[in-house]
Amino acid sequence: MQVTETLSDGLKRGFTVVLPAANLDAKRADRLASLGKDLRLPGFRPGKVPPAIVKQRFGKAVSAEVVEESVQDATRTVLTERGLRPARQPTLTLKNEDPTTPGTDVEFTLEMEVLPAITLPDFSTIQLTRLKADVPAERADKALESIAKANRTLEPIPAEALSARPEGEGAAAGDVLKVDFVGKIDGEAFEGGTANDIEVEIGGTGFIPGFAEGLVGARAGEQRTINVSFPDDYGAENLRGKAATFDVTVKEISRQVIPPYDDELAKKVGAESLDKLRELINARLQQDLDGLARTRLKKLLLDALQGLVDFPVPGMMVEDEFNQIWQQIERAKESGTLDEADKAKDDDTLKAEYRAIAERRVRLGLLLAEIAQVNAITVTEQELDRALWQRAMQFRGQEMQMLEMFRKYPMLTNSVRAPLIEDKVVDYVLELASITDEVVSPEDLEKAVETMSDDTPV
């Protein structure tokens, strides 16, 4: 075959390839002869069909098959001989009007962007500070308190007991009221604003600000109208910031009976004893803090790696990443959840900023992939199976169907494999980097993670 390079601009490559007619005709003849050996047609003995009839019946299909295989083989040869690694499947364009015509050279073009050559930096030059935080006793106690409260029972309060309270009649902080309510905006009931037998804790959370507070002093059988305003960041966009009234009927007032912190409570939630429950609570809380520390350290590492490399990235990969980001921006605009800092920017400014972020992410992704390849960092089948099962378990009742989906669609499996490899690469680089530990409070660790830029994939 004849190969002519037509484009070499940065990462862009282009070639014109000509496959000689003689080679193609020889392949066609061989394929037809092989087909004729076993061919069965009415009126002929097996394998005795005249070559002319074989060619007449199957020549077009065989010719198309030969051309397709020859073009694919030629493409692989062009890439292999030149050591090219396409960033995406090359664009192939046939120049022949009918490439299956015998006696005709087949000409086609290849255009692609290739992956850049990446020189790995010296990871030992990276210096990072890892924040470490231990679980304070009060945080573990608060978690235990939440567990006990989640296992509370409710004991109705007689009317006379309410009347005898020193602070006055009616419901007070800590009481739980069973209520029916109808929410209205401009006097009209709105969708989702009506409910029956709802438990509302005075001083508790989970309701619109002002709702529970409006029930202080209420008694069973009483009806009240409560005026509230939906928060500006309320989940339902059509209700955000709007003033509303709720017509509430109080059906029952109860006190919370919180179980004591003892072995019985521990066994109720699946632990052997109270001491074992405390151990489990501390382990879970410590795992959460260690996870935050890991998140921060990983982001710092990616920032450091970004500063150590500078290589061109394929434009098509940047465009794909940018399009995914921009779709999220568009959805955020529609739902009203766009970041406050972005709301003041026009689309041109936002696109420029997020395109830069897309380029950064692509460059880091290519760098991590190169580190994995050079150092033979892989994910074992056992590790992948375990991760797939953990992902499938997020869909309760459909675990087996999800596993089947992963097996059926490789792209879904790769979406699970990629983070595993990335974490292994991060661990590998962290082993070579210089890391200093700094002990901080959990609050300082959480604040440090919260204030970090989200430009890098983690």
C-alpha positions as CSV (number, residue, x, y, z in Angstrom):
1,M,0.0,0.0,0.0
2,Q,1.0,3.6,-0.5
3,V,0.8,6.0,2.5
4,T,1.2,9.8,2.2
5,E,1.2,12.0,5.3
6,T,-1.1,15.0,4.6
7,L,-1.3,16.7,8.0
8,S,1.1,17.1,10.9
9,D,0.0,20.0,13.1
10,G,0.5,19.7,16.8
11,L,-1.5,16.5,17.8
12,K,-3.4,16.4,14.5
13,R,-2.4,13.8,11.9
14,G,-3.7,13.1,8.4
15,F,-2.8,10.4,5.8
16,T,-3.9,9.3,2.4
17,V,-3.7,5.6,1.9
18,V,-3.9,3.8,-1.5
19,L,-4.5,0.0,-1.6
20,P,-3.4,-1.5,-5.0
21,A,-6.1,-3.1,-7.1
22,A,-3.9,-6.2,-7.7
23,N,-3.7,-7.0,-4.0
24,L,-7.5,-6.5,-3.5
25,D,-8.3,-8.6,-6.6
26,A,-6.1,-11.4,-5.4
27,K,-7.9,-11.4,-2.0
28,R,-11.3,-11.4,-3.7
29,A,-10.2,-14.4,-5.9
30,D,-8.9,-16.3,-2.9
31,R,-12.1,-15.6,-0.9
32,L,-14.4,-16.7,-3.7
33,A,-12.4,-19.8,-4.3
34,S,-12.5,-20.7,-0.6
35,L,-16.2,-20.1,-0.6
36,G,-16.8,-22.3,-3.6
37,K,-15.2,-25.3,-2.0
38,D,-18.1,-25.8,0.4
39,L,-20.9,-24.0,-1.4
40,R,-24.2,-25.8,-1.9
41,L,-26.6,-24.6,-4.5
42,P,-29.6,-26.4,-6.1
43,G,-28.6,-28.3,-9.2
44,F,-24.9,-28.6,-8.3
45,R,-22.9,-31.0,-6.3
46,P,-21.4,-29.6,-3.0
47,G,-18.2,-27.8,-3.9
48,K,-18.8,-28.1,-7.7
49,V,-20.5,-24.7,-8.3
50,P,-18.8,-23.1,-11.3
51,P,-16.5,-20.1,-10.3
52,A,-18.5,-17.8,-12.6
53,I,-21.7,-18.5,-10.8
54,V,-20.0,-18.1,-7.4
55,K,-18.7,-14.8,-8.5
56,Q,-22.1,-13.7,-9.9
57,R,-24.0,-14.7,-6.8
58,F,-21.5,-13.6,-4.1
59,G,-18.9,-11.3,-5.8
60,K,-20.4,-8.0,-4.6
61,A,-20.7,-9.1,-1.0
62,V,-17.2,-10.7,-0.9
63,S,-15.7,-7.7,-2.6
64,A,-17.2,-5.4,0.1
65,E,-16.0,-7.7,2.8
66,V,-12.4,-7.7,1.4
67,V,-12.4,-3.9,1.1
68,E,-13.6,-3.4,4.7
69,E,-11.0,-5.8,6.1
70,S,-8.2,-4.4,3.9
71,V,-9.0,-0.8,5.0
72,Q,-9.0,-1.9,8.7
73,D,-5.7,-3.8,8.4
74,A,-4.1,-0.8,6.6
75,T,-5.3,1.5,9.3
76,R,-3.8,-0.6,12.0
77,T,-0.5,-0.8,10.0
78,V,-0.3,3.0,9.6
79,L,-0.8,3.5,13.3
80,T,1.6,0.7,14.4
81,E,4.4,1.5,12.1
82,R,4.4,5.2,13.1
83,G,3.8,4.5,16.8
84,L,0.6,6.6,16.8
85,R,-1.9,6.5,19.7
86,P,-5.2,8.0,18.6
87,A,-7.1,10.0,21.2
88,R,-10.2,8.7,19.5
89,Q,-11.1,6.4,16.7
90,P,-9.6,7.9,13.5
91,T,-12.0,9.5,11.0
92,L,-11.9,7.4,7.8
93,T,-13.2,8.6,4.5
94,L,-13.3,6.5,1.3
95,K,-12.5,8.4,-1.9
96,N,-13.8,5.8,-4.3
97,E,-17.4,6.1,-5.6
98,D,-17.7,2.3,-5.5
99,P,-14.7,0.7,-3.7
100,T,-16.0,-2.8,-4.5
101,T,-15.3,-2.4,-8.2
102,P,-12.7,-5.0,-9.2
103,G,-9.5,-3.7,-10.8
104,T,-9.7,-0.4,-9.0
105,D,-7.3,1.0,-6.4
106,V,-9.0,1.8,-3.1
107,E,-8.1,5.2,-1.8
108,F,-9.0,6.5,1.7
109,T,-8.0,9.2,4.1
110,L,-7.3,9.0,7.8
111,E,-7.6,12.0,10.2
112,M,-7.0,11.9,13.9
113,E,-5.7,13.5,17.0
114,V,-3.0,11.5,18.8
115,L,-2.2,11.3,22.4
116,P,0.8,13.5,23.4
117,A,4.2,12.2,24.5
118,I,4.3,12.6,28.2
119,T,7.5,12.8,30.3
120,L,6.8,11.9,33.9
121,P,8.0,14.4,36.4
122,D,10.1,13.6,39.5
123,F,7.5,12.8,42.1
124,S,10.0,13.1,45.0
125,T,10.0,16.9,44.5
126,I,6.3,17.1,45.5
127,Q,5.9,18.4,49.1
128,L,2.5,18.2,50.7
129,T,0.9,18.7,54.1
130,R,-1.6,16.1,55.2
131,L,-4.1,17.2,57.8
132,K,-5.1,14.7,60.4
133,A,-8.0,14.9,62.9
134,D,-9.1,12.5,65.6
135,V,-12.7,12.1,66.7
136,P,-13.4,14.2,69.9
137,A,-15.5,12.6,72.6
138,E,-18.3,15.1,72.3
139,R,-18.8,14.2,68.6
140,A,-19.0,10.5,69.4
141,D,-21.4,11.3,72.3
142,K,-23.6,13.4,69.9
143,A,-23.7,10.5,67.4
144,L,-24.8,8.1,70.2
145,E,-27.4,10.7,71.2
146,S,-28.8,10.7,67.7
147,I,-29.0,6.9,67.7
148,A,-30.9,6.9,70.9
149,K,-33.2,9.6,69.6
150,A,-33.8,7.6,66.5
151,N,-35.1,4.8,68.7
152,R,-37.4,6.9,70.8
153,T,-40.9,6.1,71.6
154,L,-43.7,8.7,71.9
155,E,-45.9,9.0,74.9
156,P,-49.1,11.1,74.6
157,I,-49.3,14.0,77.1
158,P,-52.7,14.3,78.9
159,A,-54.3,17.7,78.7
160,E,-54.0,18.2,82.5
161,A,-50.3,17.6,82.3
162,L,-49.9,20.3,79.7
163,S,-51.9,22.7,81.9
164,A,-49.7,22.0,84.9
165,R,-46.5,23.0,83.1
166,P,-44.7,25.9,84.8
167,E,-44.0,27.5,81.5
168,G,-47.7,27.6,80.6
169,E,-50.2,25.6,78.7
170,G,-49.6,23.8,75.4
171,A,-46.8,22.2,73.5
172,A,-43.2,23.2,74.3
173,A,-39.7,22.5,73.0
174,G,-39.0,18.8,72.6
175,D,-42.7,17.8,72.3
176,V,-43.8,16.0,69.2
177,L,-47.1,16.9,67.6
178,K,-49.1,14.8,65.2
179,V,-50.8,17.2,62.8
180,D,-52.7,17.5,59.6
181,F,-52.0,20.6,57.4
182,V,-52.9,22.3,54.2
183,G,-50.4,24.7,52.7
184,K,-51.6,27.7,50.6
185,I,-50.1,30.4,48.5
186,D,-52.3,33.4,47.7
187,G,-55.2,31.5,49.3
188,E,-54.8,28.5,46.9
189,A,-53.6,25.1,48.0
190,F,-50.4,24.1,46.2
191,E,-49.3,20.7,45.1
192,G,-47.4,18.8,47.8
193,G,-48.6,21.1,50.5
194,T,-51.2,18.8,52.1
195,A,-50.4,16.0,54.5
196,N,-52.0,14.0,57.3
197,D,-50.6,12.5,60.6
198,I,-47.3,14.2,60.3
199,E,-45.0,14.3,63.3
200,V,-43.5,17.7,64.0
201,E,-41.0,18.2,66.8
202,I,-41.0,21.6,68.5
203,G,-37.4,22.8,68.1
204,G,-36.6,20.0,65.7
205,T,-35.5,20.2,62.0
206,G,-36.9,19.1,58.7
207,F,-39.6,21.8,58.3
208,I,-39.8,25.3,56.8
209,P,-38.3,27.8,59.2
210,G,-41.2,29.1,61.4
211,F,-43.5,26.1,60.9
212,A,-42.6,24.2,64.1
213,E,-42.1,27.5,66.0
214,G,-45.7,28.4,65.1
215,L,-47.0,25.5,67.1
216,V,-45.5,26.5,70.4
217,G,-48.3,26.5,73.0
218,A,-50.7,24.5,70.8
219,R,-53.1,21.9,72.3
220,A,-54.7,18.7,70.9
221,G,-57.7,19.6,68.8
222,E,-56.6,23.1,68.2
223,Q,-56.5,24.6,64.7
224,R,-53.9,27.3,63.7
225,T,-52.9,29.2,60.7
226,I,-49.1,29.6,60.4
227,N,-47.5,32.2,58.2
228,V,-44.1,31.2,56.7
229,S,-41.8,32.0,53.8
230,F,-40.1,29.3,51.8
231,P,-36.3,29.6,51.8
232,D,-34.6,31.0,48.6
233,D,-32.8,27.7,48.2
234,Y,-35.9,25.5,48.7
235,G,-35.9,22.3,46.6
236,A,-39.0,23.0,44.6
237,E,-38.1,26.0,42.4
238,N,-41.8,27.2,42.1
239,L,-41.9,27.7,45.9
240,R,-38.6,29.4,46.5
241,G,-38.9,32.7,48.4
242,K,-42.7,32.6,48.4
243,A,-44.9,33.5,51.3
244,A,-47.3,30.8,52.3
245,T,-49.9,29.9,55.0
246,F,-50.5,26.5,56.6
247,D,-53.8,25.6,58.1
248,V,-52.8,23.1,60.8
249,T,-54.9,20.8,62.9
250,V,-53.2,19.4,66.0
251,K,-54.3,15.9,66.7
252,E,-52.0,14.8,69.5
253,I,-49.1,16.0,71.6
254,S,-46.5,13.5,72.9
255,R,-43.3,13.6,74.8
256,Q,-40.3,11.8,73.6
257,V,-39.1,8.9,75.6
258,I,-35.4,8.5,74.8
259,P,-33.9,5.1,75.7
260,P,-30.9,5.1,78.0
261,Y,-27.4,4.5,76.6
262,D,-27.0,0.8,77.6
263,D,-26.4,-2.6,76.2
264,E,-30.1,-3.0,75.3
265,L,-29.9,0.0,73.0
266,A,-26.7,-1.3,71.5
267,K,-28.3,-4.7,70.7
268,K,-31.3,-3.0,69.2
269,V,-29.1,-1.4,66.6
270,G,-27.0,-4.5,65.9
271,A,-24.1,-4.1,68.3
272,E,-23.0,-6.6,70.9
273,S,-22.8,-4.1,73.8
274,L,-22.7,-0.4,74.5
275,D,-18.8,-0.5,74.5
276,K,-18.9,-2.2,71.1
277,L,-21.4,0.4,69.8
278,R,-19.1,3.2,70.9
279,E,-16.2,1.5,69.1
280,L,-18.3,1.3,66.0
281,I,-19.3,4.9,66.2
282,N,-15.7,6.1,66.7
283,A,-14.5,3.9,63.8
284,R,-17.2,5.3,61.5
285,L,-16.6,8.9,62.5
286,Q,-12.8,8.4,62.2
287,Q,-13.3,6.9,58.7
288,D,-15.3,10.0,57.7
289,L,-12.5,12.3,58.9
290,D,-9.8,10.2,57.3
291,G,-11.8,10.3,54.1
292,L,-11.9,14.1,54.2
293,A,-8.2,14.2,54.8
294,R,-7.7,11.9,51.8
295,T,-9.9,14.1,49.6
296,R,-7.9,17.2,50.5
297,L,-4.5,15.5,50.1
298,K,-5.6,14.1,46.7
299,K,-6.6,17.5,45.5
300,L,-3.4,19.0,46.6
301,L,-1.5,16.2,44.8
302,L,-3.4,16.8,41.6
303,D,-2.6,20.5,41.9
304,A,1.0,19.7,42.3
305,L,1.1,17.4,39.4
306,Q,-0.6,19.9,37.2
307,G,2.2,22.4,38.0
308,L,4.9,19.9,37.1
309,V,3.7,19.1,33.5
310,D,3.0,21.0,30.4
311,F,2.0,19.1,27.3
312,P,-0.6,19.7,24.6
313,V,-4.0,17.9,24.9
314,P,-6.2,16.7,22.2
315,G,-8.8,19.3,21.4
316,M,-11.6,16.8,20.9
317,M,-11.1,15.4,24.4
318,V,-11.2,18.9,25.8
319,E,-14.4,19.6,23.8
320,D,-16.0,16.4,25.1
321,E,-15.1,17.3,28.7
322,F,-16.3,20.9,28.3
323,N,-19.6,19.8,26.8
324,Q,-20.3,17.6,29.8
325,I,-19.5,20.5,32.2
326,W,-21.6,23.0,30.2
327,Q,-24.6,20.6,30.3
328,Q,-24.3,20.7,34.1
329,I,-24.1,24.5,34.0
330,E,-27.2,24.7,31.8
331,R,-29.2,22.4,34.1
332,A,-28.0,24.5,37.1
333,K,-29.3,27.6,35.3
334,E,-32.7,25.9,34.7
335,S,-33.1,24.7,38.2
336,G,-31.8,27.9,39.8
337,T,-28.9,26.2,41.5
338,L,-26.1,27.9,39.6
339,D,-23.2,28.9,41.9
340,E,-23.6,32.4,43.2
341,A,-20.2,33.5,41.8
342,D,-21.2,32.3,38.3
343,K,-24.6,34.0,38.3
344,A,-22.9,37.4,37.8
345,K,-20.9,36.2,34.7
346,D,-22.0,36.2,31.1
347,D,-21.9,33.0,29.0
348,D,-18.7,34.0,27.2
349,T,-16.9,34.4,30.5
350,L,-18.3,31.2,32.0
351,K,-17.4,29.2,28.8
352,A,-13.8,30.5,28.9
353,E,-13.4,29.6,32.5
354,Y,-14.9,26.2,32.2
355,R,-13.1,25.4,29.0
356,A,-9.9,26.0,31.0
357,I,-11.1,23.7,33.7
358,A,-11.9,21.1,31.0
359,E,-8.4,21.3,29.6
360,R,-6.9,20.9,33.1
361,R,-9.0,17.8,33.8
362,V,-8.1,16.2,30.5
363,R,-4.4,16.9,31.1
364,L,-4.5,15.4,34.5
365,G,-6.5,12.4,33.3
366,L,-3.8,11.7,30.6
367,L,-1.0,12.1,33.1
368,L,-2.6,9.7,35.5
369,A,-3.2,7.2,32.7
370,E,0.4,7.5,31.7
371,I,1.7,6.9,35.2
372,A,-0.5,3.8,35.4
373,Q,0.8,2.5,32.1
374,V,4.4,3.1,32.7
375,N,4.3,1.6,36.2
376,A,2.0,-1.3,35.3
377,I,-0.7,-0.2,37.7
378,T,-3.8,-2.2,37.1
379,V,-7.0,-3.3,38.8
380,T,-7.4,-7.0,39.5
381,E,-10.6,-8.8,38.5
382,Q,-11.3,-9.4,42.2
383,E,-11.0,-5.7,43.0
384,L,-13.3,-4.9,40.1
385,D,-15.9,-7.5,41.0
386,R,-16.0,-6.2,44.6
387,A,-16.4,-2.6,43.4
388,L,-19.1,-3.6,40.9
389,W,-21.0,-5.4,43.7
390,Q,-20.7,-2.3,46.0
391,R,-22.1,-0.1,43.2
392,A,-24.9,-2.6,42.4
393,M,-25.9,-2.6,46.1
394,Q,-26.8,1.0,45.8
395,F,-29.9,-0.2,43.9
396,R,-31.7,-2.2,46.5
397,G,-33.8,-5.0,45.1
398,Q,-32.1,-4.7,41.7
399,E,-28.6,-5.8,42.5
400,M,-28.5,-8.7,40.1
401,Q,-30.0,-6.7,37.2
402,M,-27.3,-4.0,37.8
403,L,-24.5,-6.6,37.7
404,E,-25.9,-7.9,34.4
405,M,-26.0,-4.3,33.1
406,F,-22.3,-3.9,34.0
407,R,-21.4,-7.1,32.2
408,K,-23.4,-6.2,29.1
409,Y,-22.1,-2.7,28.7
410,P,-18.3,-2.3,29.0
411,M,-18.6,1.5,29.3
412,L,-20.4,1.1,32.6
413,T,-17.7,-1.3,33.9
414,N,-15.0,1.2,32.8
415,S,-16.8,3.9,34.8
416,V,-16.2,1.8,37.9
417,R,-12.7,0.6,36.9
418,A,-11.3,4.1,36.2
419,P,-11.7,5.5,39.8
420,L,-10.0,2.4,41.2
421,I,-7.0,2.8,38.9
422,E,-6.9,6.6,39.7
423,D,-6.8,5.9,43.4
424,K,-4.0,3.4,42.9
425,V,-2.0,5.9,40.9
426,V,-2.6,8.5,43.6
427,D,-1.3,6.1,46.3
428,Y,1.7,5.3,44.1
429,V,2.7,8.9,43.8
430,L,2.0,9.7,47.4
431,E,4.5,7.0,48.4
432,L,7.2,8.9,46.5
433,A,6.2,12.4,47.5
434,S,7.4,14.2,50.7
435,I,4.4,14.4,53.1
436,T,4.3,16.3,56.4
437,D,1.5,15.5,58.8
438,E,-0.3,18.2,60.8
439,V,-2.9,17.5,63.5
440,V,-5.9,19.8,63.4
441,S,-9.4,19.8,64.8
442,P,-12.2,18.1,62.8
443,E,-13.8,21.6,62.2
444,D,-10.6,22.9,60.7
445,L,-10.3,19.8,58.5
446,E,-13.8,20.2,57.3
447,K,-13.4,23.9,56.6
448,A,-10.1,23.2,54.7
449,V,-11.9,20.7,52.4
450,E,-15.0,22.9,52.0
451,T,-12.9,25.9,50.8
452,M,-10.8,24.0,48.2
453,S,-11.3,24.6,44.5
454,D,-13.4,21.9,42.7
455,D,-11.5,22.2,39.4
456,T,-10.0,18.8,39.7
457,P,-11.7,15.4,39.5
458,V,-11.5,13.5,42.8
